[in-house]
Amino acid sequence: MNPTATFVAVSAIATIFIAWFTYTLNVTDNLWGVTDKTLRHAERTTQSELRAYVYIVMTTVGYPFPPQVPQFIGIGFKITNSGQTWARNLVVRKERIDREFGVEYDPWDRR
């Protein structure tokens, strides 16, 4: 066999192997990209699942009870934590607001 033909054949086979190896490196690089995206998504999901979700339910009661006309209103709050993490640094403030009944007033208005 001609040494030049053998060299050309070996060179062709080596070139095919190098091309295949380069292709597999590209596929591996794509897998790294997908893995990185999956990791970032998992971190965001974990942060949203582990935060504290606090819900407030408000109830009102007039005093004295009907049939008398109420002169005072009692407001009750039930605070519920429904997240997987306990709520920390929760501040509940209380204040007595003297207002006349019949006067339109929004207790949440800061004016």
C-alpha positions as CSV (number, residue, x, y, z in Angstrom):
1,M,0.0,0.0,0.0
2,N,1.2,3.5,-0.8
3,P,2.4,5.4,2.3
4,T,0.8,8.6,1.1
5,A,-2.6,6.9,0.7
6,T,-2.2,5.4,4.2
7,F,-1.4,8.9,5.6
8,V,-4.4,10.4,3.8
9,A,-6.7,7.7,5.2
10,V,-5.4,8.1,8.7
11,S,-5.7,11.9,8.4
12,A,-9.3,11.5,7.2
13,I,-10.2,9.2,10.1
14,A,-8.5,11.5,12.6
15,T,-10.3,14.5,11.1
16,I,-13.7,12.7,11.5
17,F,-12.8,11.8,15.1
18,I,-11.8,15.4,15.9
19,A,-15.1,16.7,14.3
20,W,-17.1,14.1,16.4
21,F,-15.3,15.0,19.6
22,T,-15.9,18.8,18.9
23,Y,-19.6,18.1,18.4
24,T,-19.8,16.2,21.7
25,L,-18.1,19.1,23.5
26,N,-20.8,21.4,22.1
27,V,-23.6,19.1,23.3
28,T,-21.9,19.0,26.7
29,D,-21.7,22.8,26.8
30,N,-25.5,23.0,25.9
31,L,-26.2,20.6,28.8
32,W,-24.3,23.0,31.1
33,G,-26.5,25.8,30.0
34,V,-29.7,23.9,30.6
35,T,-28.4,22.8,34.0
36,D,-27.6,26.4,34.9
37,K,-31.1,27.6,33.9
38,T,-32.7,24.8,35.9
39,L,-30.6,25.7,38.9
40,R,-31.6,29.4,38.7
41,H,-35.3,28.4,38.3
42,A,-35.1,26.1,41.4
43,E,-33.5,28.9,43.5
44,R,-36.3,31.3,42.5
45,T,-39.0,28.7,43.3
46,T,-37.4,27.9,46.7
47,Q,-37.3,31.6,47.6
48,S,-41.0,32.1,46.8
49,E,-42.0,28.9,48.6
50,L,-40.0,29.7,51.8
51,R,-41.2,33.2,52.4
52,A,-43.8,34.0,55.0
53,Y,-47.3,34.6,53.7
54,V,-49.4,36.6,56.2
55,Y,-53.2,37.0,55.8
56,I,-55.3,39.3,58.0
57,V,-59.1,38.8,58.5
58,M,-60.9,41.8,60.1
59,T,-64.1,41.6,62.1
60,T,-66.2,44.3,63.7
61,V,-68.6,44.3,66.6
62,G,-70.8,47.1,67.8
63,Y,-71.3,47.8,71.6
64,P,-73.7,47.6,73.2
65,F,-75.3,44.8,71.2
66,P,-78.5,45.3,69.2
67,P,-81.3,46.1,69.6
68,Q,-79.7,49.1,71.3
69,V,-77.8,51.6,69.1
70,P,-74.1,50.8,69.2
71,Q,-72.0,53.6,70.7
72,F,-68.6,51.8,70.3
73,I,-67.2,49.6,67.6
74,G,-64.7,46.8,68.4
75,I,-62.4,45.7,65.6
76,G,-60.8,42.3,65.7
77,F,-58.0,41.0,63.6
78,K,-57.0,37.4,63.1
79,I,-53.5,37.1,61.6
80,T,-52.7,33.9,60.0
81,N,-49.3,32.7,58.7
82,S,-49.8,30.3,55.7
83,G,-46.2,30.2,54.4
84,Q,-43.7,27.5,55.1
85,T,-41.6,30.0,57.1
86,W,-42.7,31.8,60.2
87,A,-43.4,35.5,59.9
88,R,-40.8,37.5,61.9
89,N,-40.7,41.1,62.9
90,L,-44.5,41.4,62.6
91,V,-45.7,44.6,64.1
92,V,-49.3,45.1,65.3
93,R,-50.2,48.6,66.4
94,K,-53.3,49.6,68.2
95,E,-54.9,52.9,68.7
96,R,-58.2,54.3,69.9
97,I,-59.9,56.7,67.5
98,D,-62.7,58.8,68.9
99,R,-65.2,59.7,66.3
100,E,-68.9,60.4,66.3
101,F,-71.2,57.8,64.7
102,G,-72.9,58.9,61.6
103,V,-69.9,60.9,60.4
104,E,-68.4,59.5,57.3
105,Y,-64.9,58.6,58.3
106,D,-62.2,56.3,56.8
107,P,-59.9,55.1,59.6
108,W,-57.2,54.1,57.1
109,D,-57.1,57.6,55.6
110,R,-53.8,59.3,56.7
111,R,-55.0,62.9,56.2
